[in-house]
Amino acid sequence: MGQKVHPTGFRLGISTEYSSKWYARSKDYSSYLLEDYRIREYLKKQLENASVSKIVIERPTKEAVVNIYTSRPGIVIGKKGEDIEKFRNKIASILSTDKATVKVNVKEIKKPELNSNLVAENIAQQLVKRVAYRRAMKRAMQSAMRLNAKGIKV
């Protein structure tokens, strides 16, 4: 059996960016990493239907910035920004800081058919709804190629 390389680790720094952008001393590193994991786990659970592609966490000095990349920003923001405030409060409690130091940014993905995570999520949702798997794959490939993707592999 051949040796497998993790796809994110293989592309990191070349075509893929880090999902966490911060620097910590060795004694703080593990706590920061665990906090990032808990934040991502919470947001993915709350935003299952919002088509979230990735969550990037940045930590400039004494604050935290959480960028949520989604194709449906309206679902993430909620009515009059209520959901964003709820997320800020929960993230502040996970980080055990006050909510003034936490910022949550929602960034829209203009073409979700070209984002691999969103395409895979869409196919998975169709399979749960009992759509024929070949039809779901063909439809995803056709919509990606129609939007000038260089290629797609399902």
N, CA, C and O atoms as a GROMACS GRO file, in nm:
protein
  616
    1MET      N    1   0.084  -0.118   0.000
    1MET     CA    2   0.000   0.000   0.000
    1MET      C    3   0.089   0.125   0.000
    1MET      O    4   0.187   0.132   0.074
    2GLY      N    5   0.054   0.222  -0.083
    2GLY     CA    6   0.136   0.342  -0.098
    2GLY      C    7   0.119   0.438   0.019
    2GLY      O    8   0.026   0.426   0.098
    3GLN      N    9   0.210   0.532   0.028
    3GLN     CA   10   0.204   0.633   0.134
    3GLN      C   11   0.109   0.745   0.088
    3GLN      O   12   0.117   0.792  -0.025
    4LYS      N   13   0.022   0.785   0.177
    4LYS     CA   14  -0.077   0.887   0.144
    4LYS      C   15  -0.030   1.023   0.199
    4LYS      O   16   0.024   1.031   0.309
    5VAL      N   17  -0.052   1.127   0.122
    5VAL     CA   18  -0.018   1.262   0.162
    5VAL      C   19  -0.147   1.338   0.182
    5VAL      O   20  -0.238   1.331   0.099
    6HIS      N   21  -0.158   1.412   0.292
    6HIS     CA   22  -0.278   1.490   0.319
    6HIS      C   23  -0.288   1.604   0.217
    6HIS      O   24  -0.191   1.678   0.198
    7PRO      N   25  -0.402   1.618   0.152
    7PRO     CA   26  -0.412   1.717   0.043
    7PRO      C   27  -0.392   1.862   0.088
    7PRO      O   28  -0.334   1.941   0.014
    8THR      N   29  -0.439   1.896   0.207
    8THR     CA   30  -0.420   2.034   0.254
    8THR      C   31  -0.274   2.059   0.288
    8THR      O   32  -0.218   2.162   0.251
    9GLY      N   33  -0.212   1.966   0.358
    9GLY     CA   34  -0.072   1.981   0.394
    9GLY      C   35   0.019   1.985   0.272
    9GLY      O   36   0.122   2.052   0.273
   10PHE      N   37  -0.020   1.914   0.168
   10PHE     CA   38   0.058   1.910   0.045
   10PHE      C   39   0.055   2.045  -0.028
   10PHE      O   40   0.155   2.086  -0.087
   11ARG      N   41  -0.060   2.114  -0.023
   11ARG     CA   42  -0.077   2.240  -0.095
   11ARG      C   43  -0.052   2.364  -0.010
   11ARG      O   44  -0.050   2.476  -0.062
   12LEU      N   45  -0.033   2.347   0.122
   12LEU     CA   46  -0.024   2.458   0.215
   12LEU      C   47   0.092   2.550   0.179
   12LEU      O   48   0.206   2.506   0.163
   13GLY      N   49   0.062   2.679   0.167
   13GLY     CA   50   0.163   2.777   0.133
   13GLY      C   51   0.186   2.793  -0.015
   13GLY      O   52   0.251   2.889  -0.057
   14ILE      N   53   0.133   2.702  -0.098
   14ILE     CA   54   0.150   2.711  -0.243
   14ILE      C   55   0.020   2.760  -0.306
   14ILE      O   56   0.015   2.869  -0.362
   15SER      N   57  -0.084   2.680  -0.296
   15SER     CA   58  -0.213   2.720  -0.352
   15SER      C   59  -0.321   2.728  -0.245
   15SER      O   60  -0.432   2.773  -0.273
   16THR      N   61  -0.292   2.683  -0.123
   16THR     CA   62  -0.388   2.686  -0.014
   16THR      C   63  -0.332   2.771   0.099
   16THR      O   64  -0.214   2.761   0.133
   17GLU      N   65  -0.419   2.854   0.158
   17GLU     CA   66  -0.378   2.937   0.270
   17GLU      C   67  -0.404   2.865   0.400
   17GLU      O   68  -0.481   2.769   0.404
   18TYR      N   69  -0.341   2.910   0.506
   18TYR     CA   70  -0.366   2.855   0.639
   18TYR      C   71  -0.507   2.892   0.684
   18TYR      O   72  -0.557   2.999   0.649
   19SER      N   73  -0.572   2.803   0.761
   19SER     CA   74  -0.706   2.833   0.809
   19SER      C   75  -0.703   2.909   0.941
   19SER      O   76  -0.806   2.961   0.986
   20SER      N   77  -0.587   2.917   1.003
   20SER     CA   78  -0.568   3.000   1.122
   20SER      C   79  -0.446   3.086   1.100
   20SER      O   80  -0.340   3.037   1.059
   21LYS      N   81  -0.460   3.215   1.126
   21LYS     CA   82  -0.349   3.307   1.103
   21LYS      C   83  -0.314   3.376   1.234
   21LYS      O   84  -0.368   3.482   1.267
   22TRP      N   85  -0.222   3.314   1.309
   22TRP     CA   86  -0.175   3.372   1.433
   22TRP      C   87  -0.043   3.308   1.471
   22TRP      O   88  -0.005   3.204   1.418
   23TYR      N   89   0.024   3.372   1.564
   23TYR     CA   90   0.150   3.320   1.615
   23TYR      C   91   0.138   3.316   1.767
   23TYR      O   92   0.088   3.410   1.828
   24ALA      N   93   0.185   3.207   1.828
   24ALA     CA   94   0.177   3.195   1.974
   24ALA      C   95   0.307   3.137   2.028
   24ALA      O   96   0.377   3.063   1.959
   25ARG      N   97   0.338   3.173   2.151
   25ARG     CA   98   0.450   3.110   2.219
   25ARG      C   99   0.415   2.965   2.247
   25ARG      O  100   0.298   2.928   2.245
   26SER      N  101   0.514   2.884   2.272
   26SER     CA  102   0.492   2.740   2.285
   26SER      C  103   0.396   2.705   2.398
   26SER      O  104   0.325   2.605   2.389
   27LYS      N  105   0.391   2.784   2.506
   27LYS     CA  106   0.300   2.752   2.615
   27LYS      C  107   0.155   2.787   2.582
   27LYS      O  108   0.064   2.729   2.641
   28ASP      N  109   0.131   2.882   2.490
   28ASP     CA  110  -0.005   2.922   2.453
   28ASP      C  111  -0.056   2.848   2.330
   28ASP      O  112  -0.176   2.850   2.304
   29TYR      N  113   0.031   2.783   2.256
   29TYR     CA  114  -0.005   2.726   2.126
   29TYR      C  115  -0.119   2.625   2.137
   29TYR      O  116  -0.215   2.632   2.061
   30SER      N  117  -0.110   2.532   2.230
   30SER     CA  118  -0.211   2.427   2.240
   30SER      C  119  -0.348   2.483   2.278
   30SER      O  120  -0.450   2.435   2.229
   31SER      N  121  -0.350   2.584   2.366
   31SER     CA  122  -0.480   2.642   2.404
   31SER      C  123  -0.542   2.717   2.286
   31SER      O  124  -0.663   2.710   2.265
   32TYR      N  125  -0.461   2.790   2.209
   32TYR     CA  126  -0.512   2.859   2.091
   32TYR      C  127  -0.568   2.759   1.989
   32TYR      O  128  -0.674   2.782   1.931
   33LEU      N  129  -0.496   2.651   1.969
   33LEU     CA  130  -0.538   2.549   1.874
   33LEU      C  131  -0.671   2.486   1.916
   33LEU      O  132  -0.759   2.466   1.833
   34LEU      N  133  -0.686   2.456   2.043
   34LEU     CA  134  -0.810   2.399   2.094
   34LEU      C  135  -0.926   2.497   2.083
   34LEU      O  136  -1.038   2.458   2.050
   35GLU      N  137  -0.899   2.624   2.110
   35GLU     CA  138  -1.003   2.727   2.096
   35GLU      C  139  -1.048   2.738   1.951
   35GLU      O  140  -1.167   2.749   1.923
   36ASP      N  141  -0.952   2.737   1.858
   36ASP     CA  142  -0.987   2.742   1.715
   36ASP      C  143  -1.074   2.623   1.676
   36ASP      O  144  -1.172   2.638   1.604
   37TYR      N  145  -1.038   2.506   1.724
   37TYR     CA  146  -1.115   2.385   1.694
   37TYR      C  147  -1.257   2.398   1.746
   37TYR      O  148  -1.353   2.363   1.676
   38ARG      N  149  -1.272   2.446   1.869
   38ARG     CA  150  -1.405   2.461   1.929
   38ARG      C  151  -1.489   2.565   1.855
   38ARG      O  152  -1.609   2.545   1.837
   39ILE      N  153  -1.426   2.674   1.813
   39ILE     CA  154  -1.498   2.778   1.737
   39ILE      C  155  -1.548   2.721   1.605
   39ILE      O  156  -1.664   2.740   1.569
   40ARG      N  157  -1.461   2.650   1.532
   40ARG     CA  158  -1.502   2.592   1.403
   40ARG      C  159  -1.612   2.488   1.421
   40ARG      O  160  -1.708   2.484   1.344
   41GLU      N  161  -1.598   2.405   1.524
   41GLU     CA  162  -1.698   2.301   1.550
   41GLU      C  163  -1.834   2.365   1.580
   41GLU      O  164  -1.936   2.321   1.527
   42TYR      N  165  -1.836   2.469   1.663
   42TYR     CA  166  -1.960   2.538   1.696
   42TYR      C  167  -2.023   2.602   1.573
   42TYR      O  168  -2.143   2.585   1.549
   43LEU      N  169  -1.943   2.674   1.494
   43LEU     CA  170  -1.997   2.744   1.377
   43LEU      C  171  -2.046   2.645   1.271
   43LEU      O  172  -2.150   2.669   1.209
   44LYS      N  173  -1.974   2.535   1.249
   44LYS     CA  174  -2.019   2.436   1.151
   44LYS      C  175  -2.150   2.372   1.193
   44LYS      O  176  -2.236   2.344   1.109
   45LYS      N  177  -2.166   2.349   1.322
   45LYS     CA  178  -2.290   2.290   1.372
   45LYS      C  179  -2.407   2.386   1.356
   45LYS      O  180  -2.516   2.346   1.317
   46GLN      N  181  -2.384   2.514   1.388
   46GLN     CA  182  -2.491   2.614   1.379
   46GLN      C  183  -2.525   2.652   1.235
   46GLN      O  184  -2.639   2.687   1.206
   47LEU      N  185  -2.427   2.645   1.146
   47LEU     CA  186  -2.444   2.692   1.008
   47LEU      C  187  -2.443   2.577   0.908
   47LEU      O  188  -2.385   2.590   0.800
   48GLU      N  189  -2.506   2.466   0.942
   48GLU     CA  190  -2.508   2.350   0.852
   48GLU      C  191  -2.574   2.383   0.718
   48GLU      O  192  -2.526   2.339   0.613
   49ASN      N  193  -2.682   2.459   0.722
   49ASN     CA  194  -2.759   2.487   0.600
   49ASN      C  195  -2.718   2.616   0.531
   49ASN      O  196  -2.782   2.657   0.435
   50ALA      N  197  -2.613   2.681   0.578
   50ALA     CA  198  -2.575   2.812   0.524
   50ALA      C  199  -2.468   2.803   0.416
   50ALA      O  200  -2.420   2.907   0.371
   51SER      N  201  -2.428   2.685   0.374
   51SER     CA  202  -2.326   2.666   0.271
   51SER      C  203  -2.196   2.736   0.306
   51SER      O  204  -2.146   2.819   0.231
   52VAL      N  205  -2.141   2.702   0.421
   52VAL     CA  206  -2.015   2.760   0.467
   52VAL      C  207  -1.901   2.683   0.403
   52VAL      O  208  -1.892   2.561   0.416
   53SER      N  209  -1.814   2.754   0.334
   53SER     CA  210  -1.701   2.691   0.267
   53SER      C  211  -1.583   2.676   0.361
   53SER      O  212  -1.527   2.567   0.375
   54LYS      N  213  -1.544   2.786   0.426
   54LYS     CA  214  -1.432   2.780   0.518
   54LYS      C  215  -1.446   2.887   0.625
   54LYS      O  216  -1.517   2.986   0.608
   55ILE      N  217  -1.376   2.864   0.736
   55ILE     CA  218  -1.376   2.957   0.847
   55ILE      C  219  -1.229   2.988   0.878
   55ILE      O  220  -1.152   2.899   0.913
   56VAL      N  221  -1.192   3.115   0.864
   56VAL     CA  222  -1.054   3.158   0.887
   56VAL      C  223  -1.050   3.240   1.015
   56VAL      O  224  -1.126   3.335   1.032
   57ILE      N  225  -0.961   3.202   1.106
   57ILE     CA  226  -0.949   3.270   1.234
   57ILE      C  227  -0.815   3.343   1.239
   57ILE      O  228  -0.709   3.282   1.223
   58GLU      N  229  -0.822   3.473   1.262
   58GLU     CA  230  -0.702   3.555   1.275
   58GLU      C  231  -0.696   3.610   1.416
   58GLU      O  232  -0.799   3.643   1.476
   59ARG      N  233  -0.576   3.619   1.470
   59ARG     CA  234  -0.560   3.672   1.605
   59ARG      C  235  -0.450   3.778   1.607
   59ARG      O  236  -0.336   3.748   1.642
   60PRO      N  237  -0.485   3.901   1.569
   60PRO     CA  238  -0.389   4.008   1.596
   60PRO      C  239  -0.386   4.032   1.747
   60PRO      O  240  -0.461   3.969   1.821
   61THR      N  241  -0.302   4.120   1.793
   61THR     CA  242  -0.282   4.135   1.936
   61THR      C  243  -0.411   4.159   2.012
   61THR      O  244  -0.487   4.251   1.981
   62LYS      N  245  -0.436   4.075   2.112
   62LYS     CA  246  -0.545   4.089   2.210
   62LYS      C  247  -0.686   4.085   2.151
   62LYS      O  248  -0.780   4.125   2.219
   63GLU      N  249  -0.703   4.040   2.030
   63GLU     CA  250  -0.838   4.028   1.975
   63GLU      C  251  -0.845   3.908   1.881
   63GLU      O  252  -0.743   3.846   1.851
   64ALA      N  253  -0.966   3.877   1.835
   64ALA     CA  254  -0.986   3.765   1.745
   64ALA      C  255  -1.080   3.808   1.632
   64ALA      O  256  -1.182   3.871   1.657
   65VAL      N  257  -1.043   3.774   1.510
   65VAL     CA  258  -1.125   3.804   1.393
   65VAL      C  259  -1.160   3.671   1.326
   65VAL      O  260  -1.073   3.594   1.287
   66VAL      N  261  -1.290   3.646   1.314
   66VAL     CA  262  -1.338   3.522   1.253
   66VAL      C  263  -1.403   3.559   1.120
   66VAL      O  264  -1.502   3.632   1.117
   67ASN      N  265  -1.347   3.508   1.010
   67ASN     CA  266  -1.402   3.530   0.876
   67ASN      C  267  -1.476   3.404   0.832
   67ASN      O  268  -1.418   3.296   0.828
   68ILE      N  269  -1.604   3.420   0.799
   68ILE     CA  270  -1.686   3.308   0.754
   68ILE      C  271  -1.713   3.327   0.606
   68ILE      O  272  -1.776   3.425   0.565
   69TYR      N  273  -1.666   3.233   0.524
   69TYR     CA  274  -1.687   3.238   0.380
   69TYR      C  275  -1.808   3.152   0.346
   69TYR      O  276  -1.808   3.031   0.371
   70THR      N  277  -1.911   3.213   0.289
   70THR     CA  278  -2.035   3.141   0.262
   70THR      C  279  -2.097   3.190   0.133
   70THR      O  280  -2.073   3.302   0.088
   71SER      N  281  -2.179   3.104   0.073
   71SER     CA  282  -2.251   3.145  -0.047
   71SER      C  283  -2.388   3.203  -0.013
   71SER      O  284  -2.456   3.259  -0.099
   72ARG      N  285  -2.430   3.189   0.113
   72ARG     CA  286  -2.558   3.244   0.158
   72ARG      C  287  -2.536   3.332   0.281
   72ARG      O  288  -2.562   3.289   0.394
   73PRO      N  289  -2.490   3.455   0.261
   73PRO     CA  290  -2.460   3.541   0.376
   73PRO      C  291  -2.585   3.582   0.454
   73PRO      O  292  -2.575   3.611   0.573
   74GLY      N  293  -2.699   3.586   0.390
   74GLY     CA  294  -2.822   3.626   0.458
   74GLY      C  295  -2.860   3.530   0.570
   74GLY      O  296  -2.910   3.573   0.674
   75ILE      N  297  -2.836   3.402   0.548
   75ILE     CA  298  -2.868   3.303   0.651
   75ILE      C  299  -2.773   3.318   0.770
   75ILE      O  300  -2.814   3.303   0.885
   76VAL      N  301  -2.647   3.347   0.743
   76VAL     CA  302  -2.548   3.362   0.850
   76VAL      C  303  -2.575   3.488   0.932
   76VAL      O  304  -2.567   3.485   1.054
   77ILE      N  305  -2.606   3.597   0.863
   77ILE     CA  306  -2.625   3.725   0.933
   77ILE      C  307  -2.755   3.725   1.013
   77ILE      O  308  -2.758   3.774   1.126
   78GLY      N  309  -2.862   3.670   0.957
   78GLY     CA  310  -2.990   3.668   1.027
   78GLY      C  311  -3.062   3.800   1.013
   78GLY      O  312  -3.016   3.891   0.943
   79LYS      N  313  -3.176   3.810   1.079
   79LYS     CA  314  -3.256   3.933   1.072
   79LYS      C  315  -3.190   4.042   1.153
   79LYS      O  316  -3.169   4.028   1.274
   80LYS      N  317  -3.157   4.151   1.087
   80LYS     CA  318  -3.095   4.269   1.148
   80LYS      C  319  -2.965   4.237   1.222
   80LYS      O  320  -2.929   4.307   1.316
   81GLY      N  321  -2.896   4.132   1.181
   81GLY     CA  322  -2.767   4.099   1.241
   81GLY      C  323  -2.775   4.030   1.376
   81GLY      O  324  -2.677   4.030   1.451
   82GLU      N  325  -2.889   3.973   1.409
   82GLU     CA  326  -2.906   3.908   1.540
   82GLU      C  327  -2.815   3.786   1.553
   82GLU      O  328  -2.755   3.764   1.658
   83ASP      N  329  -2.806   3.707   1.447
   83ASP     CA  330  -2.725   3.585   1.454
   83ASP      C  331  -2.577   3.615   1.470
   83ASP      O  332  -2.505   3.543   1.539
   84ILE      N  333  -2.531   3.722   1.406
   84ILE     CA  334  -2.390   3.761   1.419
   84ILE      C  335  -2.359   3.794   1.564
   84ILE      O  336  -2.254   3.755   1.616
   85GLU      N  337  -2.448   3.866   1.630
   85GLU     CA  338  -2.427   3.899   1.772
   85GLU      C  339  -2.426   3.774   1.858
   85GLU      O  340  -2.348   3.764   1.952
   86LYS      N  341  -2.513   3.679   1.826
   86LYS     CA  342  -2.516   3.553   1.901
   86LYS      C  343  -2.383   3.479   1.884
   86LYS      O  344  -2.329   3.426   1.980
   87PHE      N  345  -2.332   3.476   1.760
   87PHE     CA  346  -2.203   3.411   1.734
   87PHE      C  347  -2.089   3.483   1.808
   87PHE      O  348  -2.001   3.419   1.864
   88ARG      N  349  -2.092   3.616   1.807
   88ARG     CA  350  -1.988   3.693   1.878
   88ARG      C  351  -1.986   3.660   2.026
   88ARG      O  352  -1.880   3.642   2.085
   89ASN      N  353  -2.106   3.653   2.086
   89ASN     CA  354  -2.114   3.623   2.229
   89ASN      C  355  -2.060   3.483   2.260
   89ASN      O  356  -1.985   3.464   2.355
   90LYS      N  357  -2.098   3.386   2.178
   90LYS     CA  358  -2.054   3.248   2.201
   90LYS      C  359  -1.904   3.235   2.180
   90LYS      O  360  -1.836   3.168   2.258
   91ILE      N  361  -1.851   3.298   2.075
   91ILE     CA  362  -1.707   3.292   2.048
   91ILE      C  363  -1.629   3.359   2.161
   91ILE      O  364  -1.523   3.311   2.201
   92ALA      N  365  -1.682   3.470   2.213
   92ALA     CA  366  -1.618   3.536   2.326
   92ALA      C  367  -1.616   3.447   2.448
   92ALA      O  368  -1.519   3.446   2.524
   93SER      N  369  -1.724   3.370   2.468
   93SER     CA  370  -1.725   3.279   2.583
   93SER      C  371  -1.628   3.163   2.563
   93SER      O  372  -1.566   3.116   2.659
   94ILE      N  373  -1.613   3.115   2.439
   94ILE     CA  374  -1.515   3.009   2.411
   94ILE      C  375  -1.373   3.059   2.435
   94ILE      O  376  -1.289   2.987   2.489
   95LEU      N  377  -1.348   3.183   2.394
   95LEU     CA  378  -1.214   3.242   2.411
   95LEU      C  379  -1.194   3.298   2.552
   95LEU      O  380  -1.082   3.335   2.588
   96SER      N  381  -1.300   3.304   2.630
   96SER     CA  382  -1.302   3.360   2.765
   96SER      C  383  -1.247   3.504   2.766
   96SER      O  384  -1.160   3.539   2.846
   97THR      N  385  -1.300   3.585   2.674
   97THR     CA  386  -1.269   3.728   2.669
   97THR      C  387  -1.400   3.803   2.658
   97THR      O  388  -1.507   3.743   2.652
   98ASP      N  389  -1.392   3.936   2.657
   98ASP     CA  390  -1.513   4.013   2.637
   98ASP      C  391  -1.544   4.024   2.488
   98ASP      O  392  -1.455   4.012   2.404
   99LYS      N  393  -1.672   4.047   2.457
   99LYS     CA  394  -1.712   4.042   2.316
   99LYS      C  395  -1.663   4.162   2.234
   99LYS      O  396  -1.675   4.161   2.112
  100ALA      N  397  -1.608   4.263   2.300
  100ALA     CA  398  -1.555   4.378   2.226
  100ALA      C  399  -1.429   4.340   2.148
  100ALA      O  400  -1.396   4.406   2.049
  101THR      N  401  -1.360   4.235   2.190
  101THR     CA  402  -1.237   4.195   2.122
  101THR      C  403  -1.262   4.094   2.012
  101THR      O  404  -1.168   4.052   1.944
  102VAL      N  405  -1.387   4.052   1.993
  102VAL     CA  406  -1.420   3.952   1.891
  102VAL      C  407  -1.492   4.019   1.775
  102VAL      O  408  -1.588   4.094   1.795
  103LYS      N  409  -1.445   3.992   1.655
  103LYS     CA  410  -1.510   4.044   1.534
  103LYS      C  411  -1.546   3.925   1.446
  103LYS      O  412  -1.467   3.833   1.428
  104VAL      N  413  -1.666   3.928   1.390
  104VAL     CA  414  -1.712   3.823   1.299
  104VAL      C  415  -1.743   3.888   1.166
  104VAL      O  416  -1.830   3.975   1.157
  105ASN      N  417  -1.672   3.847   1.062
  105ASN     CA  418  -1.695   3.898   0.926
  105ASN      C  419  -1.754   3.787   0.841
  105ASN      O  420  -1.710   3.672   0.847
  106VAL      N  421  -1.855   3.823   0.762
  106VAL     CA  422  -1.916   3.727   0.670
  106VAL      C  423  -1.878   3.771   0.529
  106VAL      O  424  -1.906   3.884   0.488
  107LYS      N  425  -1.814   3.680   0.456
  107LYS     CA  426  -1.771   3.711   0.320
  107LYS      C  427  -1.844   3.619   0.223
  107LYS      O  428  -1.850   3.498   0.244
  108GLU      N  429  -1.898   3.677   0.118
  108GLU     CA  430  -1.979   3.601   0.023
  108GLU      C  431  -1.891   3.536  -0.083
  108GLU      O  432  -1.795   3.596  -0.132
  109ILE      N  433  -1.926   3.414  -0.119
  109ILE     CA  434  -1.863   3.345  -0.231
  109ILE      C  435  -1.955   3.366  -0.351
  109ILE      O  436  -2.070   3.322  -0.352
  110LYS      N  437  -1.903   3.436  -0.451
  110LYS     CA  438  -1.987   3.474  -0.566
  110LYS      C  439  -2.027   3.354  -0.652
  110LYS      O  440  -2.141   3.347  -0.697
  111LYS      N  441  -1.934   3.260  -0.674
  111LYS     CA  442  -1.963   3.145  -0.760
  111LYS      C  443  -1.945   3.016  -0.680
  111LYS      O  444  -1.836   2.959  -0.681
  112PRO      N  445  -2.049   2.970  -0.612
  112PRO     CA  446  -2.036   2.849  -0.529
  112PRO      C  447  -2.012   2.722  -0.611
  112PRO      O  448  -1.966   2.622  -0.556
  113GLU      N  449  -2.043   2.725  -0.739
  113GLU     CA  450  -2.021   2.607  -0.824
  113GLU      C  451  -1.873   2.581  -0.850
  113GLU      O  452  -1.835   2.473  -0.894
  114LEU      N  453  -1.788   2.681  -0.822
  114LEU     CA  454  -1.645   2.665  -0.843
  114LEU      C  455  -1.570   2.634  -0.714
  114LEU      O  456  -1.448   2.616  -0.716
  115ASN      N  457  -1.641   2.626  -0.602
  115ASN     CA  458  -1.579   2.596  -0.473
  115ASN      C  459  -1.598   2.448  -0.442
  115ASN      O  460  -1.711   2.400  -0.434
  116SER      N  461  -1.488   2.377  -0.424
  116SER     CA  462  -1.495   2.232  -0.409
  116SER      C  463  -1.574   2.188  -0.286
  116SER      O  464  -1.649   2.090  -0.293
  117ASN      N  465  -1.559   2.258  -0.174
  117ASN     CA  466  -1.634   2.220  -0.054
  117ASN      C  467  -1.784   2.233  -0.075
  117ASN      O  468  -1.861   2.147  -0.032
  118LEU      N  469  -1.825   2.342  -0.140
  118LEU     CA  470  -1.968   2.365  -0.161
  118LEU      C  471  -2.026   2.267  -0.264
  118LEU      O  472  -2.141   2.226  -0.251
  119VAL      N  473  -1.947   2.231  -0.366
  119VAL     CA  474  -1.993   2.133  -0.464
  119VAL      C  475  -2.014   1.998  -0.397
  119VAL      O  476  -2.115   1.931  -0.420
  120ALA      N  477  -1.918   1.957  -0.314
  120ALA     CA  478  -1.929   1.829  -0.244
  120ALA      C  479  -2.047   1.829  -0.148
  120ALA      O  480  -2.119   1.730  -0.138
  121GLU      N  481  -2.067   1.939  -0.078
  121GLU     CA  482  -2.180   1.951   0.015
  121GLU      C  483  -2.313   1.943  -0.060
  121GLU      O  484  -2.408   1.882  -0.012
  122ASN      N  485  -2.318   2.006  -0.176
  122ASN     CA  486  -2.440   2.004  -0.258
  122ASN      C  487  -2.471   1.862  -0.306
  122ASN      O  488  -2.586   1.820  -0.301
  123ILE      N  489  -2.370   1.790  -0.351
  123ILE     CA  490  -2.390   1.652  -0.396
  123ILE      C  491  -2.436   1.566  -0.279
  123ILE      O  492  -2.525   1.482  -0.294
  124ALA      N  493  -2.376   1.586  -0.162
  124ALA     CA  494  -2.414   1.508  -0.044
  124ALA      C  495  -2.559   1.535  -0.005
  124ALA      O  496  -2.632   1.442   0.030
  125GLN      N  497  -2.602   1.661  -0.011
  125GLN     CA  498  -2.742   1.694   0.021
  125GLN      C  499  -2.837   1.630  -0.079
  125GLN      O  500  -2.946   1.585  -0.042
  126GLN      N  501  -2.797   1.626  -0.206
  126GLN     CA  502  -2.882   1.561  -0.306
  126GLN      C  503  -2.892   1.411  -0.281
  126GLN      O  504  -2.999   1.352  -0.298
  127LEU      N  505  -2.782   1.349  -0.240
  127LEU     CA  506  -2.784   1.205  -0.212
  127LEU      C  507  -2.873   1.174  -0.091
  127LEU      O  508  -2.940   1.071  -0.088
  128VAL      N  509  -2.874   1.263   0.007
  128VAL     CA  510  -2.962   1.245   0.123
  128VAL      C  511  -3.107   1.253   0.080
  128VAL      O  512  -3.193   1.184   0.136
  129LYS      N  513  -3.135   1.337  -0.019
  129LYS     CA  514  -3.272   1.351  -0.071
  129LYS      C  515  -3.309   1.242  -0.171
  129LYS      O  516  -3.414   1.250  -0.234
  130ARG      N  517  -3.223   1.141  -0.185
  130ARG     CA  518  -3.247   1.025  -0.270
  130ARG      C  519  -3.246   1.056  -0.420
  130ARG      O  520  -3.314   0.989  -0.498
  131VAL      N  521  -3.168   1.156  -0.461
  131VAL     CA  522  -3.149   1.182  -0.604
  131VAL      C  523  -3.049   1.079  -0.656
  131VAL      O  524  -2.958   1.039  -0.583
  132ALA      N  525  -3.066   1.037  -0.778
  132ALA     CA  526  -2.974   0.939  -0.838
  132ALA      C  527  -2.832   0.997  -0.837
  132ALA      O  528  -2.810   1.111  -0.878
  133TYR      N  529  -2.736   0.917  -0.790
  133TYR     CA  530  -2.601   0.970  -0.768
  133TYR      C  531  -2.534   1.011  -0.899
  133TYR      O  532  -2.458   1.108  -0.901
  134ARG      N  533  -2.561   0.939  -1.008
  134ARG     CA  534  -2.498   0.977  -1.136
  134ARG      C  535  -2.553   1.109  -1.186
  134ARG      O  536  -2.479   1.192  -1.239
  135ARG      N  537  -2.682   1.130  -1.168
  135ARG     CA  538  -2.743   1.256  -1.210
  135ARG      C  539  -2.688   1.371  -1.126
  135ARG      O  540  -2.658   1.478  -1.179
  136ALA      N  541  -2.673   1.350  -0.995
  136ALA     CA  542  -2.620   1.455  -0.908
  136ALA      C  543  -2.477   1.491  -0.947
  136ALA      O  544  -2.442   1.609  -0.953
  137MET      N  545  -2.394   1.389  -0.975
  137MET     CA  546  -2.255   1.415  -1.014
  137MET      C  547  -2.249   1.485  -1.149
  137MET      O  548  -2.173   1.581  -1.165
  138LYS      N  549  -2.326   1.439  -1.245
  138LYS     CA  550  -2.323   1.500  -1.378
  138LYS      C  551  -2.369   1.645  -1.373
  138LYS      O  552  -2.311   1.732  -1.438
  139ARG      N  553  -2.473   1.671  -1.295
  139ARG     CA  554  -2.525   1.807  -1.284
  139ARG      C  555  -2.420   1.899  -1.220
  139ARG      O  556  -2.403   2.013  -1.264
  140ALA      N  557  -2.351   1.851  -1.118
  140ALA     CA  558  -2.247   1.932  -1.053
  140ALA      C  559  -2.132   1.959  -1.150
  140ALA      O  560  -2.081   2.071  -1.156
  141MET      N  561  -2.091   1.856  -1.225
  141MET     CA  562  -1.981   1.874  -1.320
  141MET      C  563  -2.020   1.970  -1.431
  141MET      O  564  -1.939   2.054  -1.471
  142GLN      N  565  -2.143   1.959  -1.483
  142GLN     CA  566  -2.186   2.048  -1.590
  142GLN      C  567  -2.193   2.193  -1.544
  142GLN      O  568  -2.152   2.283  -1.616
  143SER      N  569  -2.245   2.216  -1.423
  143SER     CA  570  -2.255   2.355  -1.375
  143SER      C  571  -2.117   2.414  -1.349
  143SER      O  572  -2.096   2.533  -1.372
  144ALA      N  573  -2.022   2.333  -1.302
  144ALA     CA  574  -1.886   2.383  -1.281
  144ALA      C  575  -1.818   2.414  -1.413
  144ALA      O  576  -1.753   2.518  -1.427
  145MET      N  577  -1.832   2.326  -1.510
  145MET     CA  578  -1.768   2.348  -1.640
  145MET      C  579  -1.833   2.465  -1.714
  145MET      O  580  -1.765   2.535  -1.789
  146ARG      N  581  -1.962   2.486  -1.693
  146ARG     CA  582  -2.031   2.599  -1.756
  146ARG      C  583  -1.974   2.732  -1.706
  146ARG      O  584  -1.974   2.831  -1.779
  147LEU      N  585  -1.927   2.734  -1.581
  147LEU     CA  586  -1.870   2.856  -1.524
  147LEU      C  587  -1.719   2.865  -1.543
  147LEU      O  588  -1.650   2.933  -1.468
  148ASN      N  589  -1.668   2.795  -1.645
  148ASN     CA  590  -1.528   2.802  -1.686
  148ASN      C  591  -1.430   2.747  -1.581
  148ASN      O  592  -1.323   2.804  -1.560
  149ALA      N  593  -1.468   2.638  -1.517
  149ALA     CA  594  -1.372   2.570  -1.430
  149ALA      C  595  -1.269   2.501  -1.518
  149ALA      O  596  -1.301   2.456  -1.629
  150LYS      N  597  -1.145   2.491  -1.472
  150LYS     CA  598  -1.041   2.427  -1.550
  150LYS      C  599  -1.063   2.277  -1.557
  150LYS      O  600  -1.021   2.212  -1.652
  151GLY      N  601  -1.129   2.223  -1.457
  151GLY     CA  602  -1.157   2.081  -1.453
  151GLY      C  603  -1.226   2.046  -1.323
  151GLY      O  604  -1.224   2.124  -1.228
  152ILE      N  605  -1.286   1.929  -1.320
  152ILE     CA  606  -1.354   1.886  -1.197
  152ILE      C  607  -1.343   1.734  -1.189
  152ILE      O  608  -1.353   1.664  -1.289
  153LYS      N  609  -1.322   1.684  -1.068
  153LYS     CA  610  -1.314   1.542  -1.042
  153LYS      C  611  -1.405   1.511  -0.926
  153LYS      O  612  -1.393   1.571  -0.819
  154VAL      N  613  -1.498   1.416  -0.948
  154VAL     CA  614  -1.593   1.381  -0.842
  154VAL      C  615  -1.565   1.240  -0.797
  154VAL      O  616  -1.634   1.189  -0.708
   0.00000   0.00000   0.00000
